[in-house]
Amino acid sequence: MGLALAAAPVAAAGQPSDLFFERTVMTAADGRCRLFTPEVSAALAAGAAQARGAALRAGVDQKTLAAREAGARRYAAQLNCASPQVLAEAARVQQAFSGYSRVTRMTYPGDVADWRADRGSGRNARWRLAQDAAFGGHRMTFGLAGREGANALLAVADFTDSQSPYAARLVLRDASRTMGPYLDARTKSAPLSRKLPPRGATRTFMAEARSEADEGLLPKGSDGGWAFRFPAAAAQALAELDPREAIAVEFLFSGERVRTAYVEVGDFAAGRAFLQVASR
């Protein structure tokens, strides 16, 4: 098979698109042949998601990447599950990713911001996958949070003037109405506010709950703040975006005032898959 897969970060070995192809082959083969333990299957899926993001950031276009993914799945469909080559490669992958499956914390660097992933155990609410943002002197932490086994999509914000928003909404590209992200050659160095499509090409998710923020979820240095929970469908929509894109979190105040924070999509999908390893 010639698939020397490693559990190291994507940048450490091979071209990102090659790693994406290899990890997709093994993920698809695992689906057919039940090659790995659930923990290693989940770790391999997280690795494939990270490799996909790295390939897109390296300049591989989505059409080419989709063709590589389809080719990987066709290749896996032709494999003989009981062949010595498949079993030997599965053993190497099992060994490589078994260590990764025991890692409890990861950082996923982006062009502008990082995602911090934490799948450790504990009774207190904590950020499982989080990104920090500063906007107009205010602070926000956004991502997946909760107690063990719970990963709600939250925005927790602290406003320096002690104003209280009555609602919040998440704005992101509508994949059903666009052919792909709105990007150009200057995108990497552009501010996040320029990495969203025009308003007419977006979709909005309103927060479904508002409450005072749990102390363990407040942005660093904050004494208090507001937490807004978004529906599970919003997390899925976010995971399907291009890692080079951005989304907006709009906080609504009386008098039709809006304060907007921006979040880089980055490796949200890979971090979300990483969290799934803990639930297997």
KOLZADO-51827 format. One record per residue (C-alpha): residue in three letters; x, y, z. Coordinates in steps of 0.001 Angstrom, whole numbers. Layout:
# residues N
Ala|X|Y|Z
...
***
This chain:
# residues 280
Met|0|0|0
Gly|2891|2347|625
Leu|1001|4374|3235
Ala|3461|5292|5976
Leu|1088|7196|8249
Ala|2272|9010|11363
Ala|536|10569|14320
Ala|2834|13604|14268
Pro|1495|17050|13279
Val|699|17394|9590
Ala|3564|19746|8833
Ala|6113|17243|10084
Ala|5909|14773|7215
Gly|4919|14746|3551
Gln|2641|17069|1605
Pro|-666|17845|3351
Ser|-2687|16600|384
Asp|-761|13288|419
Leu|-1407|12854|4139
Phe|-5064|13660|3582
Phe|-5238|10985|855
Glu|-3485|8385|3016
Arg|-5559|9032|6124
Thr|-8766|9038|4094
Val|-7824|5652|2595
Met|-7282|4173|6033
Thr|-10436|5749|7465
Ala|-12490|4319|4601
Ala|-10752|935|4907
Asp|-11523|918|8614
Gly|-15180|1542|7843
Arg|-15248|-1544|5619
Cys|-12904|-3840|7499
Arg|-13165|-2774|11176
Leu|-9390|-2498|11437
Phe|-8990|-347|14547
Thr|-10223|185|18053
Pro|-12842|2958|18376
Glu|-10260|5268|19970
Val|-7805|4866|17111
Ser|-10597|5231|14521
Ala|-11562|8552|16056
Ala|-7929|9690|16254
Leu|-7402|8787|12596
Ala|-10506|10770|11600
Ala|-9172|13779|13506
Gly|-5848|13417|11715
Ala|-7603|13317|8339
Ala|-9542|16492|9178
Gln|-6331|18253|10209
Ala|-4589|17174|6997
Arg|-7518|18486|4947
Gly|-7248|21884|6615
Ala|-3487|21989|6098
Ala|-3923|21156|2402
Leu|-6419|23974|1909
Arg|-4148|26467|3681
Ala|-1249|25270|1499
Gly|-3199|26324|-1588
Val|-4820|23077|-2751
Asp|-8212|24041|-4149
Gln|-11362|22382|-2879
Lys|-12159|20726|-6220
Thr|-8766|19025|-6312
Leu|-9072|17957|-2687
Ala|-12554|16543|-3293
Ala|-11169|14533|-6219
Arg|-8380|13167|-4024
Glu|-10881|12192|-1350
Ala|-13051|10391|-3918
Gly|-9961|8619|-5256
Ala|-8969|7543|-1758
Arg|-12403|6062|-1110
Arg|-12375|4226|-4451
Tyr|-8954|2812|-3627
Ala|-10105|1674|-182
Ala|-13178|16|-1681
Gln|-10932|-2309|-3721
Leu|-8774|-3470|-831
Asn|-8918|-7037|429
Cys|-9550|-6695|4174
Ala|-7735|-9949|4921
Ser|-4652|-9330|2801
Pro|-1285|-9327|4615
Gln|-497|-5860|3232
Val|-3694|-4347|4611
Leu|-3249|-6019|7987
Ala|394|-4930|8220
Glu|-473|-1337|7363
Ala|-3344|-1410|9866
Ala|-949|-2577|12572
Arg|1388|339|11815
Val|-1474|2829|11944
Gln|-2790|1296|15163
Gln|632|1700|16772
Ala|1132|5253|15490
Phe|-2276|6576|16490
Ser|-2671|4698|19763
Gly|-321|7198|21420
Tyr|-2174|10115|19857
Ser|-5442|8774|21218
Arg|-4095|9208|24762
Val|-3220|12897|24267
Thr|-5637|15110|26202
Arg|-4665|18582|24945
Met|-3854|19940|21508
Thr|-3338|23364|19955
Tyr|-4358|23929|16346
Pro|-2550|27004|14957
Gly|-4318|29185|12400
Asp|-3335|32138|10227
Val|-4637|34600|12824
Ala|-5839|32652|15861
Asp|-5454|29225|17477
Trp|-7966|26643|18642
Arg|-7175|25041|22019
Ala|-8571|21545|22508
Asp|-8942|19830|25889
Arg|-10586|16459|26321
Gly|-9532|15943|29934
Ser|-12005|14674|32492
Gly|-13564|16605|35356
Arg|-16913|17589|36833
Asn|-16595|21348|36323
Ala|-17578|23092|33111
Arg|-14577|23819|30927
Trp|-13700|24841|27410
Arg|-13254|21748|25271
Leu|-12363|23634|22081
Ala|-11866|27384|22340
Gln|-10624|30465|20528
Asp|-10211|33924|22091
Ala|-11133|37198|20394
Ala|-10794|40873|21296
Phe|-13175|43406|19768
Gly|-13583|47082|20533
Gly|-11931|46688|23911
His|-14217|43779|24820
Arg|-13292|40098|25134
Met|-14881|36873|23969
Thr|-14116|33171|24149
Phe|-15914|31033|21582
Gly|-16117|27297|21000
Leu|-17308|24036|22491
Ala|-17707|23833|26245
Gly|-19406|21924|29024
Arg|-18916|19314|31657
Glu|-17534|15883|30807
Gly|-19295|14515|27734
Ala|-21045|17819|26921
Asn|-19867|20039|24079
Ala|-22270|22924|23546
Leu|-21353|25700|21104
Leu|-20965|28842|23219
Ala|-19908|32458|22990
Val|-18893|33963|26341
Ala|-18267|37696|26311
Asp|-17193|40352|28794
Phe|-18076|43956|27928
Thr|-15881|46636|29472
Asp|-18784|49087|29884
Ser|-20886|46447|31708
Gln|-23580|46568|29039
Ser|-25752|43461|28710
Pro|-26692|42075|25286
Tyr|-30176|40634|25064
Ala|-29328|38197|22258
Ala|-26536|36970|19996
Arg|-26356|35509|16521
Leu|-23764|33568|14579
Val|-23171|34627|10949
Leu|-21312|32377|8513
Arg|-21157|31530|4833
Asp|-24159|29643|3494
Ala|-22645|26649|1695
Ser|-25949|25948|-80
Arg|-25891|29350|-1807
Thr|-22186|29673|-2603
Met|-19632|27779|-4699
Gly|-16982|28088|-2012
Pro|-15288|30602|285
Tyr|-14767|34243|-703
Leu|-10973|34322|-728
Asp|-8212|36038|-2685
Ala|-4418|36161|-2701
Arg|-4430|38671|166
Thr|-6677|36569|2388
Lys|-3973|35156|4661
Ser|-2876|38570|5931
Ala|-6318|40184|5802
Pro|-8282|40915|8990
Leu|-10925|38356|9875
Ser|-13696|40824|9061
Arg|-12708|40527|5387
Lys|-12880|36727|5354
Leu|-16670|36555|5331
Pro|-18836|36631|2201
Pro|-21348|39410|1438
Arg|-24363|39400|3756
Gly|-26588|37924|1067
Ala|-24399|34802|935
Thr|-24533|34093|4672
Arg|-26776|32199|7052
Thr|-27577|33098|10626
Phe|-28065|31031|13771
Met|-29679|32788|16710
Ala|-28501|31809|20177
Glu|-31063|29532|21795
Ala|-30124|30360|25407
Arg|-28591|33240|27384
Ser|-27218|33166|30929
Glu|-24557|34587|33179
Ala|-21298|32882|32326
Asp|-19855|30118|34467
Glu|-16691|31311|36190
Gly|-14608|28603|34533
Leu|-15632|29793|31060
Leu|-14951|33522|31407
Pro|-12301|35122|29178
Lys|-8971|35479|30938
Gly|-9027|38362|33406
Ser|-12809|38769|33368
Asp|-14854|39044|36542
Gly|-18173|38356|34844
Gly|-19808|38010|31469
Trp|-22638|36584|29402
Ala|-22865|33147|27816
Phe|-24892|32423|24688
Arg|-25549|28876|23499
Phe|-26044|28154|19812
Pro|-27840|25149|18298
Ala|-25957|21958|17432
Ala|-26629|22605|13732
Ala|-24432|25707|13969
Ala|-21442|23625|15096
Gln|-21943|21257|12169
Ala|-22197|24155|9699
Leu|-19006|25662|11126
Ala|-17156|22347|10797
Glu|-17995|22235|7080
Leu|-16428|25610|6241
Asp|-13012|26267|4723
Pro|-10349|26748|7446
Arg|-9256|30049|5867
Glu|-12672|31616|6392
Ala|-14039|33544|9352
Ile|-17390|33762|11084
Ala|-18985|36623|13008
Val|-20608|36593|16439
Glu|-22973|39555|16717
Phe|-24153|40659|20151
Leu|-27418|42584|20115
Phe|-28173|45431|22489
Ser|-31187|47641|23008
Gly|-31466|50559|20615
Glu|-30517|48319|17655
Arg|-26854|48408|18626
Val|-24636|45530|17492
Arg|-21128|44612|18610
Thr|-19311|42095|16438
Ala|-16505|39663|17243
Tyr|-14776|37553|14602
Val|-13552|33955|14816
Glu|-11214|32167|12406
Val|-12659|28844|11216
Gly|-9204|27245|11200
Asp|-9042|23625|12325
Phe|-12379|23661|14138
Ala|-13346|20424|12360
Ala|-10094|18705|13380
Gly|-10426|19887|16980
Arg|-14033|18716|17110
Ala|-12970|15295|15812
Phe|-10165|15232|18393
Leu|-12761|15644|21161
Gln|-14666|12626|19872
Val|-11756|10362|20831
Ala|-12627|10904|24484
Ser|-16221|9833|24005
Arg|-15433|6455|22402
***
